[in-house]
Amino acid sequence: VTTIRVMDAKGKILGFFKIIKDRTREEEIIKSKSEFLTVAAHQMRTPLSGIKWGLETLLSEGNENLTDMQRDLLQRNLETTDKILRLANDLLDTMNIESGKFGYDFIQSDLIDLINKLLVDYLPLADQHKIKIYFESPADGLAPFKFDPMRIKIVMQNLLENALRYNVENGQIIIKVEKKPPYVEVSVTDTGIGIPKDDLPKLFTKFFRAKNVLKYETEGTGLGLYLTKNIVEAHGGKIWVESIENRGTTFHFTLPIDENLI
């Protein structure tokens, strides 16, 4: 129902004009689309996981009979399978968020330990791209507090992967954790291509990708930052970005140390 005020030339309210629109069909179409995407993502994940497992087995140590060409082909197929599997997971997570089924498990967790373990996986990739990663944590440590480690891991993965993917050769990434009671603030800074000023307000919307990113990296779902924002806000925190095109980008997000703020 849309209500419009009807006023005379002097601004006096004469009455109200109401427009009533039946949105039943539109709602059914939206629901059907969401259900289709959920089912499709579910159906994709199982065979993709099987394919990924098979490729990893073939590439594992002990398969010395593979030629360099065969190993290279299998490696490229594994990377492609990983990307499609990530897309299926992102679609499923997005649909779950919109339907209110994206669950959280808030437990006492160590944020510093989570980031350190994550970096073990990403440092080889950074070396491959000739990018240095630095991690600055509070000198006096950070006591465990309540958050969902699985969901915050997704947040850190998305921010780290973006910082790696859109960085420059011989660039760097700085991850910083600062205590700002009753919150802890995490920032991820890169020396990459940056984000155009006009694109900043739309950065956390679904399926959005910045103009310069499309030229630099054609692949991507545009869902990573949408998921990241929803996860941070579900924790009671907030996320924002600072960027200068061709100079670099810093993503900041906060998490409440006080569980009453979740």
N, C-alpha and C positions, 0 to 999 in steps of 0.2 A: 504494500500500500504506500503510495507516494502522496504526500499532502502539500498543496501549494496555497499560499495566502493570496487572497484577492483583495486588492486595495484600490481606493479612489485616487484621484490626482493629488490630493493633499497627504496621502500616506495613511489614511484611516482604513483600518481593516473592515471590509464589508462582509467577509465570510471566508470559507475555505473550499478549495476544489480538490477532490480526491480521485486519484487514478488507481483502480484496482486491477492487478494483472494476475492471471492464473499461471503459475510457474510449474505446475505439476509435471508437464511433459519435459520441460527443461531439466528438472530435478531427476527425473527417471533416466534421461540421456546421460547426465553427469554420473549417476550411480552405476549405470551399465558400463560406461567407459572405465570407471575406477575398478569395477569387478573384473572386466576383461584384462586390464593391465596387471592386476594382482594375480589372476590365474596364469596369464602368459609368463610373468616373471617367475612364478613358482615352477611352472613346467620347464622353463629354460634352465633353472639352476641345477636340477638333478643330472641331466645328461652332460651339462658343461662341467660339473664337478668331476664326473667320470672321465671325461676327455682330458681334463687337467691332470688328474691322477695318473692316467695312462702315459701322458707325455712326460711327466716328471719321472715316472719309472724308467722310461726309455732313456732319459737323459742322465739318470743317476749313475754313480760310479760303478764300474764293473762292466759297462757296455763299451768295451774297447773296440768292438767290431764295427762301430759306426764310423763312416767317413766324415771328414770335416764338413762336406756339403750336407750330408744327412743331419748332422748335429745342428748345423746352422738353421736348416729348414724346420727341425723340431723345436728349436729355441724360439724362432719367430712365430710358430704356431702356438706355442705355450703363451707367449706374450699377448697374442691376439685373443686367445681363449680367456686369459685373465681380464682383458678389457671388456669383453662381452659379459663375463660373469659379474664384473663390477657394475656394469650397466643394469643387469637384472637385479642385483642387490639394491642399487640406488632407487630403481623404480618401485621395488617392493617396500623399501623404507618410506618413500614418499607417499605411497598409497596408505600405508599404515599410519603415518602422521596425520593425513587428512581424514582418516576414518576414526582417529582416536585410539588406535590399537598399537601404537609404538610404545611399548612398555619400558619402564625404567626400574633398575634395581640399585637403590642408593645404599652403599655400604661404606664403612671406614676404609679408606684407600690412601695409598701413598702416591701423590701426583709426580714427585720427582723420580721415583722408581719407575713409574709408568713411562715417562718421557725417555729415561735412560735406556730402558729395554727397547723402546720403539726406535731409538737412534741406532742400535746395533743392526737393525734391518736396513736402515736408510743410508748409513755411512758408505757401504760399498757402492751404492747407486750414485751417491754424491761424488765419490772418487772417480767413477766412470765418466761423470759430466764435468770433472775438474772444478767442483764446487766445495768450499770449506764450510763445515757446520760447527758453530760454537754454541755451547749451552751455558747460560749464566743462571745459577740458582741462588737463593738466599744464603748468605754466609753462615747464618746461625741455624740453617735447616728449615724444614717445613713439616710440622706435625701432620699425621694423617687426619683427614676430615672426610665427611660424607659426600660422595658423588658416585655416579655410575661409571666405573672404569671402562666397560665395554663401549659405552656411548662416547665418553671423552676421548677414547682411543680413536674413534671415527673422526672426531673433530681435529685432533692432532694430525692424523693421516692426511685428511683433506688439505689442511693448511701447509703441511710439509711438502706434499706432492705438488701443489701449486707453486710453492717457492722454488722447487727443483725444476719443474717443467718450464716455467717462464723466467728463469734466471739467465744469466749470460755466462759464457765460458770464463773460468777463473773468478767467478763471482763468489759470494758468500751468503750464508744464512745465519742469523743470530736468533736463538730461542731464549727468551728471558722470562723468569718467574719472579714476581715481586709480591711481597705481603703488603696489602693495603686494607687492614681490618675494617669492617668484617668480611672483606673479600680477599681473594688472591687474584692477581692479574697476570695473564700469560700473553706474551707478544711473540710474533714470528715475523722477522724482518728479512727481506731479500734485496738483492741489488739487481733486480731484473728489469723487465720491459715496462713495468708500471701499468696503471689503469687510467684511461682518459677521464678527465674531470666530469664530463657529461654522463659517463657510464656509472659513476660511483653510487648514485641513489638507487640504481636498479640491480646492483651487484648481488644482493641476497634473494632475488626473486627466482622463481622456478624456471628452469631451462634458459636463463639468460647467460650470454657470454659476451664479453667486451669485444669491441670492433678490432682492436689491435691483436687480441688473443686469437681471433679467427684467422688472421693472416699468418700468425706465428705458429699456431698449433690447431690444425683442422679438427682433430678428434676431441671428444669430450661431451658430457651429457648436459652440463649446465645445472646439475642437481646438487653437486657437492657443497656449495656454500649455502644453498637453501636448507639442506639437511643440517649443516653445521649451526646455522642460526637457530633453528628449531630446538636442537639439542641443548645449546647454551641457555636459551631462554627458559626451557623446561627445568633447568637447574636453578633458575632464579638469577642468572647472570645476564650480561649483555655483551654484544659483539659490535665492533666498529672497525673501520679501515682508514688508513692514511696512505696516500699514494701520489707520486709525481711521475708522469709519463717519462719513460726512458731513464728513470733514476732509481726506481725501486718502490716497494710496497711494504707496509707494516699492518698486520692484522692484530688486533687486541681483543681479548675476551676475558671476562671475569667469572669467577665461581665463588659462591658464598662459603666462607669457613663456618659460619654459624648455620647449623642445619634448620633453624627456625625460619630462615630466609628462602629455603628451597620452595 
